[in-house]
Amino acid sequence: MNPIREYRTRRDMSQEELARLVGVDRSNVAKWEAGVHRPRADMLILLAKVLQCSVDELLREG
């Protein structure tokens, strides 16, 4: 499972809620989770804070 999806679902958070908290469109979150795109470095820091994990955990593969 994609780490962003994994940590988002652990927090019982929808894609829309995560998108709102980090200031992007829901489609961006969907693309990150599908592996179509990766978040920018500054966005990874914000995602890690919101999802209560480390940037390293978000960058791990599979």
PQR file of N, CA, C, O and H, with PARSE charges and radii, in Angstrom:
ATOM      1  N   MET A   1       0.843  -1.181   0.000 -0.4000 1.5000
ATOM      2  CA  MET A   1       0.000   0.000   0.000 -0.0000 2.0000
ATOM      3  C   MET A   1       0.893   1.252   0.000  0.5500 1.7000
ATOM      4  O   MET A   1       1.951   1.280   0.629 -0.5500 1.4000
ATOM      5  N   ASN A   2       0.452   2.248  -0.699 -0.4000 1.5000
ATOM      6  CA  ASN A   2       1.163   3.519  -0.755 -0.0000 2.0000
ATOM      7  C   ASN A   2       1.231   4.127   0.646  0.5500 1.7000
ATOM      8  O   ASN A   2       0.221   4.144   1.350 -0.5500 1.4000
ATOM      9  H   ASN A   2      -0.407   2.225  -1.210  0.4000 1.0000
ATOM     10  N   PRO A   3       2.414   4.632   1.076 -0.5600 1.5000
ATOM     11  CA  PRO A   3       2.548   5.169   2.433  0.2800 2.0000
ATOM     12  C   PRO A   3       1.614   6.347   2.739  0.5500 1.7000
ATOM     13  O   PRO A   3       1.118   6.457   3.861 -0.5500 1.4000
ATOM     14  N   ILE A   4       1.369   7.214   1.777 -0.4000 1.5000
ATOM     15  CA  ILE A   4       0.455   8.341   2.034 -0.0000 2.0000
ATOM     16  C   ILE A   4      -0.942   7.798   2.308  0.5500 1.7000
ATOM     17  O   ILE A   4      -1.601   8.228   3.255 -0.5500 1.4000
ATOM     18  H   ILE A   4       1.772   7.125   0.866  0.4000 1.0000
ATOM     19  N   ARG A   5      -1.391   6.869   1.495 -0.4000 1.5000
ATOM     20  CA  ARG A   5      -2.708   6.247   1.710 -0.0000 2.0000
ATOM     21  C   ARG A   5      -2.742   5.519   3.051  0.5500 1.7000
ATOM     22  O   ARG A   5      -3.717   5.619   3.796 -0.5500 1.4000
ATOM     23  H   ARG A   5      -0.856   6.520   0.725  0.4000 1.0000
ATOM     24  N   GLU A   6      -1.679   4.792   3.349 -0.4000 1.5000
ATOM     25  CA  GLU A   6      -1.614   4.030   4.593 -0.0000 2.0000
ATOM     26  C   GLU A   6      -1.765   4.948   5.813  0.5500 1.7000
ATOM     27  O   GLU A   6      -2.588   4.682   6.688 -0.5500 1.4000
ATOM     28  H   GLU A   6      -0.887   4.711   2.743  0.4000 1.0000
ATOM     29  N   TYR A   7      -0.987   6.007   5.872 -0.4000 1.5000
ATOM     30  CA  TYR A   7      -1.058   6.903   7.020 -0.0000 2.0000
ATOM     31  C   TYR A   7      -2.358   7.703   7.038  0.5500 1.7000
ATOM     32  O   TYR A   7      -2.880   8.013   8.109 -0.5500 1.4000
ATOM     33  H   TYR A   7      -0.318   6.223   5.160  0.4000 1.0000
ATOM     34  N   ARG A   8      -2.877   8.034   5.872 -0.4000 1.5000
ATOM     35  CA  ARG A   8      -4.160   8.748   5.801 -0.0000 2.0000
ATOM     36  C   ARG A   8      -5.278   7.871   6.352  0.5500 1.7000
ATOM     37  O   ARG A   8      -6.100   8.339   7.140 -0.5500 1.4000
ATOM     38  H   ARG A   8      -2.453   7.782   5.002  0.4000 1.0000
ATOM     39  N   THR A   9      -5.316   6.605   5.945 -0.4000 1.5000
ATOM     40  CA  THR A   9      -6.385   5.725   6.416 -0.0000 2.0000
ATOM     41  C   THR A   9      -6.221   5.388   7.894  0.5500 1.7000
ATOM     42  O   THR A   9      -7.218   5.184   8.587 -0.5500 1.4000
ATOM     43  H   THR A   9      -4.648   6.225   5.305  0.4000 1.0000
ATOM     44  N   ARG A  10      -4.995   5.324   8.389 -0.4000 1.5000
ATOM     45  CA  ARG A  10      -4.777   5.114   9.824 -0.0000 2.0000
ATOM     46  C   ARG A  10      -5.397   6.251  10.638  0.5500 1.7000
ATOM     47  O   ARG A  10      -5.852   6.049  11.764 -0.5500 1.4000
ATOM     48  H   ARG A  10      -4.185   5.490   7.827  0.4000 1.0000
ATOM     49  N   ARG A  11      -5.406   7.425  10.060 -0.4000 1.5000
ATOM     50  CA  ARG A  11      -5.975   8.606  10.732 -0.0000 2.0000
ATOM     51  C   ARG A  11      -7.468   8.746  10.434  0.5500 1.7000
ATOM     52  O   ARG A  11      -8.092   9.730  10.829 -0.5500 1.4000
ATOM     53  H   ARG A  11      -5.037   7.589   9.145  0.4000 1.0000
ATOM     54  N   ASP A  12      -8.035   7.767   9.740 -0.4000 1.5000
ATOM     55  CA  ASP A  12      -9.449   7.780   9.370 -0.0000 2.0000
ATOM     56  C   ASP A  12      -9.812   9.093   8.667  0.5500 1.7000
ATOM     57  O   ASP A  12     -10.790   9.761   9.005 -0.5500 1.4000
ATOM     58  H   ASP A  12      -7.527   6.967   9.419  0.4000 1.0000
ATOM     59  N   MET A  13      -8.979   9.431   7.673 -0.4000 1.5000
ATOM     60  CA  MET A  13      -9.090  10.701   6.962 -0.0000 2.0000
ATOM     61  C   MET A  13      -9.402  10.426   5.492  0.5500 1.7000
ATOM     62  O   MET A  13      -8.833   9.509   4.898 -0.5500 1.4000
ATOM     63  H   MET A  13      -8.186   8.888   7.398  0.4000 1.0000
ATOM     64  N   SER A  14     -10.288  11.203   4.911 -0.4000 1.5000
ATOM     65  CA  SER A  14     -10.586  11.067   3.486 -0.0000 2.0000
ATOM     66  C   SER A  14      -9.520  11.797   2.670  0.5500 1.7000
ATOM     67  O   SER A  14      -8.769  12.618   3.197 -0.5500 1.4000
ATOM     68  H   SER A  14     -10.750  11.948   5.393  0.4000 1.0000
ATOM     69  N   GLN A  15      -9.471  11.484   1.379 -0.4000 1.5000
ATOM     70  CA  GLN A  15      -8.561  12.219   0.496 -0.0000 2.0000
ATOM     71  C   GLN A  15      -8.918  13.700   0.500  0.5500 1.7000
ATOM     72  O   GLN A  15      -8.036  14.559   0.488 -0.5500 1.4000
ATOM     73  H   GLN A  15     -10.081  10.817   0.951  0.4000 1.0000
ATOM     74  N   GLU A  16     -10.195  13.988   0.517 -0.4000 1.5000
ATOM     75  CA  GLU A  16     -10.648  15.380   0.502 -0.0000 2.0000
ATOM     76  C   GLU A  16     -10.203  16.127   1.763  0.5500 1.7000
ATOM     77  O   GLU A  16      -9.786  17.282   1.682 -0.5500 1.4000
ATOM     78  H   GLU A  16     -10.911  13.291   0.527  0.4000 1.0000
ATOM     79  N   GLU A  17     -10.287  15.486   2.902 -0.4000 1.5000
ATOM     80  CA  GLU A  17      -9.872  16.116   4.154 -0.0000 2.0000
ATOM     81  C   GLU A  17      -8.372  16.371   4.162  0.5500 1.7000
ATOM     82  O   GLU A  17      -7.927  17.451   4.550 -0.5500 1.4000
ATOM     83  H   GLU A  17     -10.626  14.547   2.967  0.4000 1.0000
ATOM     84  N   LEU A  18      -7.587  15.379   3.735 -0.4000 1.5000
ATOM     85  CA  LEU A  18      -6.135  15.561   3.670 -0.0000 2.0000
ATOM     86  C   LEU A  18      -5.791  16.696   2.719  0.5500 1.7000
ATOM     87  O   LEU A  18      -4.945  17.537   3.026 -0.5500 1.4000
ATOM     88  H   LEU A  18      -7.948  14.501   3.420  0.4000 1.0000
ATOM     89  N   ALA A  19      -6.441  16.720   1.571 -0.4000 1.5000
ATOM     90  CA  ALA A  19      -6.188  17.784   0.589 -0.0000 2.0000
ATOM     91  C   ALA A  19      -6.469  19.159   1.190  0.5500 1.7000
ATOM     92  O   ALA A  19      -5.694  20.096   0.999 -0.5500 1.4000
ATOM     93  H   ALA A  19      -7.128  16.037   1.321  0.4000 1.0000
ATOM     94  N   ARG A  20      -7.569  19.273   1.909 -0.4000 1.5000
ATOM     95  CA  ARG A  20      -7.916  20.553   2.532 -0.0000 2.0000
ATOM     96  C   ARG A  20      -6.866  20.964   3.563  0.5500 1.7000
ATOM     97  O   ARG A  20      -6.495  22.136   3.638 -0.5500 1.4000
ATOM     98  H   ARG A  20      -8.198  18.511   2.064  0.4000 1.0000
ATOM     99  N   LEU A  21      -6.394  20.018   4.349 -0.4000 1.5000
ATOM    100  CA  LEU A  21      -5.425  20.319   5.407 -0.0000 2.0000
ATOM    101  C   LEU A  21      -4.068  20.752   4.870  0.5500 1.7000
ATOM    102  O   LEU A  21      -3.359  21.528   5.511 -0.5500 1.4000
ATOM    103  H   LEU A  21      -6.695  19.066   4.288  0.4000 1.0000
ATOM    104  N   VAL A  22      -3.706  20.249   3.686 -0.4000 1.5000
ATOM    105  CA  VAL A  22      -2.404  20.623   3.119 -0.0000 2.0000
ATOM    106  C   VAL A  22      -2.518  21.646   1.991  0.5500 1.7000
ATOM    107  O   VAL A  22      -1.508  22.074   1.433 -0.5500 1.4000
ATOM    108  H   VAL A  22      -4.282  19.619   3.165  0.4000 1.0000
ATOM    109  N   GLY A  23      -3.757  22.039   1.654 -0.4000 1.5000
ATOM    110  CA  GLY A  23      -3.954  23.116   0.697 -0.0000 2.0000
ATOM    111  C   GLY A  23      -3.805  22.743  -0.763  0.5500 1.7000
ATOM    112  O   GLY A  23      -3.304  23.532  -1.564 -0.5500 1.4000
ATOM    113  H   GLY A  23      -4.577  21.691   2.108  0.4000 1.0000
ATOM    114  N   VAL A  24      -4.240  21.535  -1.111 -0.4000 1.5000
ATOM    115  CA  VAL A  24      -4.205  21.109  -2.513 -0.0000 2.0000
ATOM    116  C   VAL A  24      -5.577  20.561  -2.898  0.5500 1.7000
ATOM    117  O   VAL A  24      -6.461  20.427  -2.051 -0.5500 1.4000
ATOM    118  H   VAL A  24      -4.647  20.894  -0.460  0.4000 1.0000
ATOM    119  N   ASP A  25      -5.746  20.249  -4.169 -0.4000 1.5000
ATOM    120  CA  ASP A  25      -6.976  19.644  -4.659 -0.0000 2.0000
ATOM    121  C   ASP A  25      -6.963  18.148  -4.345  0.5500 1.7000
ATOM    122  O   ASP A  25      -5.897  17.535  -4.289 -0.5500 1.4000
ATOM    123  H   ASP A  25      -5.028  20.357  -4.857  0.4000 1.0000
ATOM    124  N   ARG A  26      -8.140  17.561  -4.140 -0.4000 1.5000
ATOM    125  CA  ARG A  26      -8.235  16.128  -3.857 -0.0000 2.0000
ATOM    126  C   ARG A  26      -7.567  15.282  -4.931  0.5500 1.7000
ATOM    127  O   ARG A  26      -7.024  14.216  -4.639 -0.5500 1.4000
ATOM    128  H   ARG A  26      -9.006  18.060  -4.185  0.4000 1.0000
ATOM    129  N   SER A  27      -7.605  15.754  -6.165 -0.4000 1.5000
ATOM    130  CA  SER A  27      -6.989  14.986  -7.261 -0.0000 2.0000
ATOM    131  C   SER A  27      -5.473  14.855  -7.065  0.5500 1.7000
ATOM    132  O   SER A  27      -4.880  13.863  -7.487 -0.5500 1.4000
ATOM    133  H   SER A  27      -8.046  16.620  -6.401  0.4000 1.0000
ATOM    134  N   ASN A  28      -4.854  15.838  -6.434 -0.4000 1.5000
ATOM    135  CA  ASN A  28      -3.422  15.726  -6.149 -0.0000 2.0000
ATOM    136  C   ASN A  28      -3.158  14.563  -5.200  0.5500 1.7000
ATOM    137  O   ASN A  28      -2.243  13.770  -5.419 -0.5500 1.4000
ATOM    138  H   ASN A  28      -5.337  16.644  -6.091  0.4000 1.0000
ATOM    139  N   VAL A  29      -3.955  14.467  -4.155 -0.4000 1.5000
ATOM    140  CA  VAL A  29      -3.799  13.370  -3.197 -0.0000 2.0000
ATOM    141  C   VAL A  29      -4.009  12.031  -3.907  0.5500 1.7000
ATOM    142  O   VAL A  29      -3.253  11.086  -3.680 -0.5500 1.4000
ATOM    143  H   VAL A  29      -4.699  15.112  -3.976  0.4000 1.0000
ATOM    144  N   ALA A  30      -5.008  11.946  -4.743 -0.4000 1.5000
ATOM    145  CA  ALA A  30      -5.274  10.706  -5.486 -0.0000 2.0000
ATOM    146  C   ALA A  30      -4.077  10.333  -6.368  0.5500 1.7000
ATOM    147  O   ALA A  30      -3.710   9.161  -6.449 -0.5500 1.4000
ATOM    148  H   ALA A  30      -5.622  12.714  -4.927  0.4000 1.0000
ATOM    149  N   LYS A  31      -3.474  11.315  -7.022 -0.4000 1.5000
ATOM    150  CA  LYS A  31      -2.310  11.051  -7.893 -0.0000 2.0000
ATOM    151  C   LYS A  31      -1.104  10.615  -7.082  0.5500 1.7000
ATOM    152  O   LYS A  31      -0.354   9.739  -7.513 -0.5500 1.4000
ATOM    153  H   LYS A  31      -3.772  12.268  -6.956  0.4000 1.0000
ATOM    154  N   TRP A  32      -0.902  11.218  -5.903 -0.4000 1.5000
ATOM    155  CA  TRP A  32       0.205  10.788  -5.041 -0.0000 2.0000
ATOM    156  C   TRP A  32      -0.002   9.341  -4.613  0.5500 1.7000
ATOM    157  O   TRP A  32       0.928   8.536  -4.647 -0.5500 1.4000
ATOM    158  H   TRP A  32      -1.511  11.929  -5.552  0.4000 1.0000
ATOM    159  N   GLU A  33      -1.213   9.021  -4.214 -0.4000 1.5000
ATOM    160  CA  GLU A  33      -1.496   7.669  -3.738 -0.0000 2.0000
ATOM    161  C   GLU A  33      -1.427   6.637  -4.852  0.5500 1.7000
ATOM    162  O   GLU A  33      -1.085   5.481  -4.602 -0.5500 1.4000
ATOM    163  H   GLU A  33      -1.969   9.675  -4.186  0.4000 1.0000
ATOM    164  N   ALA A  34      -1.743   7.028  -6.061 -0.4000 1.5000
ATOM    165  CA  ALA A  34      -1.679   6.111  -7.200 -0.0000 2.0000
ATOM    166  C   ALA A  34      -0.262   5.990  -7.760  0.5500 1.7000
ATOM    167  O   ALA A  34       0.005   5.133  -8.603 -0.5500 1.4000
ATOM    168  H   ALA A  34      -2.021   7.967  -6.264  0.4000 1.0000
ATOM    169  N   GLY A  35       0.640   6.845  -7.294 -0.4000 1.5000
ATOM    170  CA  GLY A  35       2.011   6.815  -7.789 -0.0000 2.0000
ATOM    171  C   GLY A  35       2.192   7.529  -9.107  0.5500 1.7000
ATOM    172  O   GLY A  35       3.242   7.404  -9.738 -0.5500 1.4000
ATOM    173  H   GLY A  35       0.423   7.541  -6.610  0.4000 1.0000
ATOM    174  N   VAL A  36       1.189   8.277  -9.537 -0.4000 1.5000
ATOM    175  CA  VAL A  36       1.278   9.024 -10.794 -0.0000 2.0000
ATOM    176  C   VAL A  36       2.224  10.214 -10.629  0.5500 1.7000
ATOM    177  O   VAL A  36       3.005  10.532 -11.527 -0.5500 1.4000
ATOM    178  H   VAL A  36       0.336   8.379  -9.024  0.4000 1.0000
ATOM    179  N   HIS A  37       2.141  10.866  -9.464 -0.4000 1.5000
ATOM    180  CA  HIS A  37       3.010  11.996  -9.128 -0.0000 2.0000
ATOM    181  C   HIS A  37       3.503  11.824  -7.705  0.5500 1.7000
ATOM    182  O   HIS A  37       2.915  11.090  -6.911 -0.5500 1.4000
ATOM    183  H   HIS A  37       1.508  10.608  -8.735  0.4000 1.0000
ATOM    184  N   ARG A  38       4.596  12.516  -7.392 -0.4000 1.5000
ATOM    185  CA  ARG A  38       5.094  12.563  -6.021 -0.0000 2.0000
ATOM    186  C   ARG A  38       4.978  13.993  -5.518  0.5500 1.7000
ATOM    187  O   ARG A  38       5.135  14.938  -6.291 -0.5500 1.4000
ATOM    188  H   ARG A  38       5.073  13.113  -8.037  0.4000 1.0000
ATOM    189  N   PRO A  39       4.704  14.160  -4.228 -0.5600 1.5000
ATOM    190  CA  PRO A  39       4.617  15.520  -3.686  0.2800 2.0000
ATOM    191  C   PRO A  39       5.990  16.201  -3.696  0.5500 1.7000
ATOM    192  O   PRO A  39       7.027  15.545  -3.604 -0.5500 1.4000
ATOM    193  N   ARG A  40       5.966  17.533  -3.810 -0.4000 1.5000
ATOM    194  CA  ARG A  40       7.207  18.315  -3.721 -0.0000 2.0000
ATOM    195  C   ARG A  40       7.794  18.162  -2.316  0.5500 1.7000
ATOM    196  O   ARG A  40       7.097  17.744  -1.391 -0.5500 1.4000
ATOM    197  H   ARG A  40       5.123  18.066  -3.885  0.4000 1.0000
ATOM    198  N   ALA A  41       9.063  18.499  -2.161 -0.4000 1.5000
ATOM    199  CA  ALA A  41       9.749  18.355  -0.874 -0.0000 2.0000
ATOM    200  C   ALA A  41       9.046  19.145   0.224  0.5500 1.7000
ATOM    201  O   ALA A  41       8.862  18.631   1.327 -0.5500 1.4000
ATOM    202  H   ALA A  41       9.629  18.838  -2.913  0.4000 1.0000
ATOM    203  N   ASP A  42       8.651  20.379  -0.060 -0.4000 1.5000
ATOM    204  CA  ASP A  42       7.985  21.178   0.966 -0.0000 2.0000
ATOM    205  C   ASP A  42       6.632  20.575   1.337  0.5500 1.7000
ATOM    206  O   ASP A  42       6.201  20.685   2.485 -0.5500 1.4000
ATOM    207  H   ASP A  42       8.800  20.796  -0.956  0.4000 1.0000
ATOM    208  N   MET A  43       5.973  19.954   0.398 -0.4000 1.5000
ATOM    209  CA  MET A  43       4.688  19.320   0.660 -0.0000 2.0000
ATOM    210  C   MET A  43       4.879  18.048   1.486  0.5500 1.7000
ATOM    211  O   MET A  43       4.032  17.722   2.318 -0.5500 1.4000
ATOM    212  H   MET A  43       6.324  19.865  -0.534  0.4000 1.0000
ATOM    213  N   LEU A  44       5.978  17.327   1.269 -0.4000 1.5000
ATOM    214  CA  LEU A  44       6.258  16.134   2.062 -0.0000 2.0000
ATOM    215  C   LEU A  44       6.371  16.485   3.539  0.5500 1.7000
ATOM    216  O   LEU A  44       5.888  15.742   4.393 -0.5500 1.4000
ATOM    217  H   LEU A  44       6.666  17.591   0.594  0.4000 1.0000
ATOM    218  N   ILE A  45       7.003  17.606   3.842 -0.4000 1.5000
ATOM    219  CA  ILE A  45       7.163  18.039   5.231 -0.0000 2.0000
ATOM    220  C   ILE A  45       5.794  18.311   5.851  0.5500 1.7000
ATOM    221  O   ILE A  45       5.525  17.887   6.975 -0.5500 1.4000
ATOM    222  H   ILE A  45       7.396  18.209   3.148  0.4000 1.0000
ATOM    223  N   LEU A  46       4.942  19.005   5.131 -0.4000 1.5000
ATOM    224  CA  LEU A  46       3.600  19.302   5.615 -0.0000 2.0000
ATOM    225  C   LEU A  46       2.766  18.023   5.752  0.5500 1.7000
ATOM    226  O   LEU A  46       2.055  17.850   6.742 -0.5500 1.4000
ATOM    227  H   LEU A  46       5.160  19.349   4.218  0.4000 1.0000
ATOM    228  N   LEU A  47       2.852  17.133   4.766 -0.4000 1.5000
ATOM    229  CA  LEU A  47       2.134  15.853   4.834 -0.0000 2.0000
ATOM    230  C   LEU A  47       2.561  15.046   6.057  0.5500 1.7000
ATOM    231  O   LEU A  47       1.722  14.473   6.753 -0.5500 1.4000
ATOM    232  H   LEU A  47       3.430  17.273   3.962  0.4000 1.0000
ATOM    233  N   ALA A  48       3.862  15.003   6.313 -0.4000 1.5000
ATOM    234  CA  ALA A  48       4.368  14.255   7.466 -0.0000 2.0000
ATOM    235  C   ALA A  48       3.805  14.833   8.765  0.5500 1.7000
ATOM    236  O   ALA A  48       3.439  14.085   9.671 -0.5500 1.4000
ATOM    237  H   ALA A  48       4.543  15.468   5.748  0.4000 1.0000
ATOM    238  N   LYS A  49       3.738  16.139   8.853 -0.4000 1.5000
ATOM    239  CA  LYS A  49       3.193  16.782  10.055 -0.0000 2.0000
ATOM    240  C   LYS A  49       1.712  16.439  10.219  0.5500 1.7000
ATOM    241  O   LYS A  49       1.279  16.050  11.304 -0.5500 1.4000
ATOM    242  H   LYS A  49       4.036  16.747   8.116  0.4000 1.0000
ATOM    243  N   VAL A  50       0.942  16.581   9.149 -0.4000 1.5000
ATOM    244  CA  VAL A  50      -0.503  16.318   9.209 -0.0000 2.0000
ATOM    245  C   VAL A  50      -0.780  14.839   9.487  0.5500 1.7000
ATOM    246  O   VAL A  50      -1.694  14.507  10.243 -0.5500 1.4000
ATOM    247  H   VAL A  50       1.294  16.897   8.267  0.4000 1.0000
ATOM    248  N   LEU A  51       0.006  13.957   8.878 -0.4000 1.5000
ATOM    249  CA  LEU A  51      -0.217  12.515   9.022 -0.0000 2.0000
ATOM    250  C   LEU A  51       0.507  11.918  10.236  0.5500 1.7000
ATOM    251  O   LEU A  51       0.390  10.723  10.508 -0.5500 1.4000
ATOM    252  H   LEU A  51       0.748  14.227   8.264  0.4000 1.0000
ATOM    253  N   GLN A  52       1.252  12.755  10.957 -0.4000 1.5000
ATOM    254  CA  GLN A  52       1.963  12.346  12.166 -0.0000 2.0000
ATOM    255  C   GLN A  52       2.919  11.185  11.919  0.5500 1.7000
ATOM    256  O   GLN A  52       2.881  10.156  12.593 -0.5500 1.4000
ATOM    257  H   GLN A  52       1.347  13.726  10.736  0.4000 1.0000
ATOM    258  N   CYS A  53       3.779  11.394  10.924 -0.4000 1.5000
ATOM    259  CA  CYS A  53       4.808  10.415  10.608 -0.0000 2.0000
ATOM    260  C   CYS A  53       6.032  11.177  10.115  0.5500 1.7000
ATOM    261  O   CYS A  53       6.027  12.407  10.091 -0.5500 1.4000
ATOM    262  H   CYS A  53       3.810  12.230  10.376  0.4000 1.0000
ATOM    263  N   SER A  54       7.063  10.467   9.728 -0.4000 1.5000
ATOM    264  CA  SER A  54       8.267  11.132   9.223 -0.0000 2.0000
ATOM    265  C   SER A  54       8.243  11.191   7.693  0.5500 1.7000
ATOM    266  O   SER A  54       7.527  10.437   7.035 -0.5500 1.4000
ATOM    267  H   SER A  54       7.066   9.467   9.747  0.4000 1.0000
ATOM    268  N   VAL A  55       9.031  12.094   7.159 -0.4000 1.5000
ATOM    269  CA  VAL A  55       9.181  12.172   5.703 -0.0000 2.0000
ATOM    270  C   VAL A  55       9.746  10.852   5.180  0.5500 1.7000
ATOM    271  O   VAL A  55       9.325  10.367   4.130 -0.5500 1.4000
ATOM    272  H   VAL A  55       9.613  12.707   7.694  0.4000 1.0000
ATOM    273  N   ASP A  56      10.693  10.276   5.908 -0.4000 1.5000
ATOM    274  CA  ASP A  56      11.262   8.982   5.500 -0.0000 2.0000
ATOM    275  C   ASP A  56      10.181   7.916   5.357  0.5500 1.7000
ATOM    276  O   ASP A  56      10.219   7.115   4.423 -0.5500 1.4000
ATOM    277  H   ASP A  56      11.035  10.670   6.761  0.4000 1.0000
ATOM    278  N   GLU A  57       9.219   7.900   6.277 -0.4000 1.5000
ATOM    279  CA  GLU A  57       8.151   6.915   6.201 -0.0000 2.0000
ATOM    280  C   GLU A  57       7.280   7.140   4.959  0.5500 1.7000
ATOM    281  O   GLU A  57       6.795   6.182   4.356 -0.5500 1.4000
ATOM    282  H   GLU A  57       9.188   8.551   7.036  0.4000 1.0000
ATOM    283  N   LEU A  58       7.086   8.399   4.583 -0.4000 1.5000
ATOM    284  CA  LEU A  58       6.289   8.696   3.400 -0.0000 2.0000
ATOM    285  C   LEU A  58       7.022   8.329   2.108  0.5500 1.7000
ATOM    286  O   LEU A  58       6.385   8.064   1.088 -0.5500 1.4000
ATOM    287  H   LEU A  58       7.479   9.177   5.073  0.4000 1.0000
ATOM    288  N   LEU A  59       8.335   8.313   2.147 -0.4000 1.5000
ATOM    289  CA  LEU A  59       9.124   8.037   0.940 -0.0000 2.0000
ATOM    290  C   LEU A  59       9.434   6.555   0.734  0.5500 1.7000
ATOM    291  O   LEU A  59       9.950   6.171  -0.316 -0.5500 1.4000
ATOM    292  H   LEU A  59       8.853   8.528   2.975  0.4000 1.0000
ATOM    293  N   ARG A  60       9.127   5.729   1.719 -0.4000 1.5000
ATOM    294  CA  ARG A  60       9.467   4.306   1.569 -0.0000 2.0000
ATOM    295  C   ARG A  60       8.645   3.684   0.435  0.5500 1.7000
ATOM    296  O   ARG A  60       7.529   4.107   0.134 -0.5500 1.4000
ATOM    297  H   ARG A  60       8.708   6.041   2.571  0.4000 1.0000
ATOM    298  N   GLU A  61       9.232   2.691  -0.158 -0.4000 1.5000
ATOM    299  CA  GLU A  61       8.578   1.990  -1.270 -0.0000 2.0000
ATOM    300  C   GLU A  61       7.747   0.823  -0.746  0.5500 1.7000
ATOM    301  O   GLU A  61       8.137   0.136   0.197 -0.5500 1.4000
ATOM    302  H   GLU A  61      10.139   2.347   0.087  0.4000 1.0000
ATOM    303  N   GLY A  62       6.587   0.615  -1.384 -0.4000 1.5000
ATOM    304  CA  GLY A  62       5.731  -0.530  -1.181 -0.0000 2.0000
ATOM    305  C   GLY A  62       5.560  -0.941   0.221  0.5500 1.7000
ATOM    306  O   GLY A  62       4.849  -1.907   0.500 -0.5500 1.4000
ATOM    307  H   GLY A  62       6.271   1.173  -2.151  0.4000 1.0000
TER
END
